[in-house]
Amino acid sequence: MSVADNLLQIRSTLPAAVTLVAVSKTKPKELITEAYEAGQKDFGENYVQELCDKHEQLPKDIRWHFIGHLQSNKVKSIAPFVHLIHGVDSFKLLKEINKEAKKNDRIINCLLQLFIANEETKFGLSFEEADAILKSDELKTLENISIKGFMAMATNTDNEEQIRSEFRSVKIFAKKYPHLSVLSYGMSSDFKIAVEEGSTMVRLGSSIFGERNYTK
């Protein structure tokens, strides 16, 4: 099926309240344009330079999400235009985003990344660390960021009950902060479980664009 057909099929299964982010990393602008012309406006990228290049080449009303592991020294490159930074996993990074947002006279939306997977290769804050950030007096001084909610990635496993339990842990934790309404978890392999467990934003790549990694 075409990208447009894939999007149509996926949207038919998603509740209206769930935002679909098309993960376009490594995909050429032609495929992104096809998705855009089919009505897709939210796209996710993992690499700063690739995101900057695509922002320059593609329509300016695209909402770009940075979904990779963001290094502090790269924040300045995306601060002028990024719509939402998903993977904030330290207070140091929050402060850097705030600094660069202030330079650009913007408020940058952020999600705190929670570590829920049984995998050491994934990044994220423990629930206790996220609590500490959200209750910190210093957070109130960061006037150019807006924390919107939480992002997480489940363990890469075929055990659906484990995936469900990990996603559910985020939903339960987030109930402590009802004003933080964005819950970004669920990818092509597990988004249906994620939605059942409270996700309001799913990040899908292969189910939209196919498995092949296209060269840039």
Secondary structure as UniProt FT lines:
FT   HELIX           3..13
FT   TURN            16..17
FT   STRAND          19..23
FT   TURN            25..26
FT   HELIX           29..37
FT   TURN            38..39
FT   STRAND          42..45
FT   HELIX           48..57
FT   TURN            60..61
FT   STRAND          63..66
FT   HELIX           72..74
FT   HELIX           75..78
FT   TURN            79..81
FT   STRAND          84..88
FT   HELIX           91..103
FT   TURN            104..105
FT   STRAND          108..114
FT   TURN            120..121
FT   HELIX           127..134
FT   HELIX           138..141
FT   TURN            143..144
FT   STRAND          145..152
FT   HELIX           160..174
FT   TURN            175..176
FT   TURN            178..179
FT   STRAND          182..184
FT   TURN            188..190
FT   HELIX           191..196
FT   TURN            197..198
FT   STRAND          201..204
FT   HELIX           206..209
//
